[in-house]
Amino acid sequence: MYVGALELDILLGDVHSLKQKRSVIKPVLAEVRRRFDVSVAEAGQQDLHRRALIGVAVVAATGVHVRDVLDSCERFVAGRPEFELLSAHRRLLGPDD
């Protein structure tokens, strides 16, 4: 079994409050969860209205599948017009870790 984690640091565009931030982030999290069958949450920067840290986790039988899913999640988030992807960090744990 392989476990993958992805952290996406994003900068939101025209957002002026935490309430607006939630209204932008929440549908994206729901779509990532639905589309890629992963666990996803806002995992940091909750007190800043223009920044967010999105965490994605996936478990699969092969490391290749984990990488493919995380790549797809990263591309999906990076392609959203309402924010800019600042950085992406990933971890992959396999049966030997």
WOVEN-V204353 format. One record per residue. N is the residue number from 1. RES is the residue in three letters. NEAR is the number of other C-alpha atoms within 12 Angstrom. Layout:
n/res/near
N/RES/NEAR
N/RES/NEAR
This chain:
n/res/near
1/MET/18
2/TYR/22
3/VAL/29
4/GLY/34
5/ALA/33
6/LEU/37
7/GLU/31
8/LEU/36
9/ASP/29
10/ILE/36
11/LEU/28
12/LEU/31
13/GLY/21
14/ASP/17
15/VAL/21
16/HIS/16
17/SER/18
18/LEU/21
19/LYS/16
20/GLN/20
21/LYS/30
22/ARG/26
23/SER/18
24/VAL/30
25/ILE/34
26/LYS/20
27/PRO/21
28/VAL/30
29/LEU/31
30/ALA/23
31/GLU/21
32/VAL/32
33/ARG/26
34/ARG/14
35/ARG/19
36/PHE/28
37/ASP/21
38/VAL/27
39/SER/28
40/VAL/33
41/ALA/28
42/GLU/31
43/ALA/23
44/GLY/18
45/GLN/23
46/GLN/21
47/ASP/16
48/LEU/21
49/HIS/25
50/ARG/30
51/ARG/34
52/ALA/36
53/LEU/34
54/ILE/38
55/GLY/32
56/VAL/39
57/ALA/35
58/VAL/35
59/VAL/29
60/ALA/24
61/ALA/16
62/THR/19
63/GLY/23
64/VAL/20
65/HIS/20
66/VAL/31
67/ARG/28
68/ASP/20
69/VAL/32
70/LEU/39
71/ASP/26
72/SER/23
73/CYS/39
74/GLU/34
75/ARG/19
76/PHE/23
77/VAL/41
78/ALA/25
79/GLY/15
80/ARG/23
81/PRO/16
82/GLU/23
83/PHE/26
84/GLU/25
85/LEU/28
86/LEU/20
87/SER/19
88/ALA/24
89/HIS/22
90/ARG/25
91/ARG/22
92/LEU/28
93/LEU/23
94/GLY/19
95/PRO/14
96/ASP/9
97/ASP/9
